[in-house]
Amino acid sequence: MFTFGADGIFSGATPDGLEIRESHTVEGDRATFTAAEDHPARPGAVGVYTFEIADGRLTFTVVTDGCAPRAEGMTAAPWRKVE
């Protein structure tokens, strides 16, 4: 499960237990993610995505991303909100 914090931090753990913490910004339908400098896969890597929310699902589409594992995870399936 991941959290998009109001403080601009995207954090959580992947299914295999990898802890992720990145900053994120949103402008219109475009989200930019920047990996922390201590990120285990790609320190400082920037990923830009467009997104759409429809039928309670959040879908990301890669514009550009220097971190292939993040791009795969972000776009593998629509996201759903967990209360």
C-alpha positions in Angstrom: 0.0 0.0 0.0 1.2 3.5 -0.8 0.3 6.9 0.5 0.2 10.2 -1.4 0.8 12.7 1.4 -0.4 16.3 1.5 3.3 17.1 2.4 4.3 16.0 -1.2 5.7 12.6 -0.1 4.8 9.3 -1.8 5.7 6.4 0.4 4.9 2.8 1.1 6.2 -0.7 0.4 6.2 -2.9 -2.7 4.7 -6.4 -2.5 8.2 -7.8 -2.0 8.9 -5.5 1.0 11.0 -2.8 -0.6 10.4 0.5 1.3 9.9 3.5 -1.1 9.8 7.2 -0.2 9.7 9.9 -3.0 8.6 13.4 -3.4 5.8 14.2 -5.8 4.2 17.2 -7.4 1.0 17.5 -9.4 0.1 20.0 -12.1 -3.1 19.5 -13.9 -3.2 15.9 -15.1 0.6 15.5 -14.8 2.5 14.0 -11.8 6.2 14.1 -11.2 7.9 11.7 -8.9 11.5 12.2 -7.6 13.3 9.4 -5.8 15.1 10.2 -2.6 18.9 10.2 -2.7 18.9 7.0 -0.6 16.4 5.3 -3.0 17.5 1.6 -3.3 17.0 1.4 -7.1 17.6 4.8 -8.7 18.6 7.6 -6.4 17.3 11.0 -7.5 15.5 9.5 -10.6 12.7 11.6 -11.9 9.5 10.1 -13.4 6.8 12.1 -15.2 3.3 10.6 -15.7 -0.1 11.7 -16.8 -3.0 10.3 -14.8 -6.7 9.8 -15.0 -9.3 9.1 -12.3 -12.3 7.2 -13.6 -14.8 4.9 -11.8 -12.9 5.2 -8.6 -9.6 4.1 -10.2 -6.4 6.0 -10.7 -4.4 5.2 -13.8 -0.9 6.4 -14.6 0.7 6.6 -18.1 4.4 7.1 -18.4 5.6 10.3 -20.1 9.2 9.7 -19.2 11.0 7.8 -16.3 14.6 7.0 -15.7 13.6 4.2 -13.2 12.1 1.2 -15.1 11.0 -0.6 -11.9 9.0 2.5 -10.8 7.4 2.8 -14.3 6.4 -0.9 -14.3 4.9 -0.5 -10.8 3.0 2.7 -11.5 1.4 1.5 -14.7 0.9 -2.3 -14.1 -2.8 -1.8 -13.1 -5.2 0.9 -12.1 -4.9 2.0 -8.5 -7.8 2.0 -6.1 -8.3 4.0 -2.9 -8.1 2.1 0.4 -9.9 3.7 3.3 
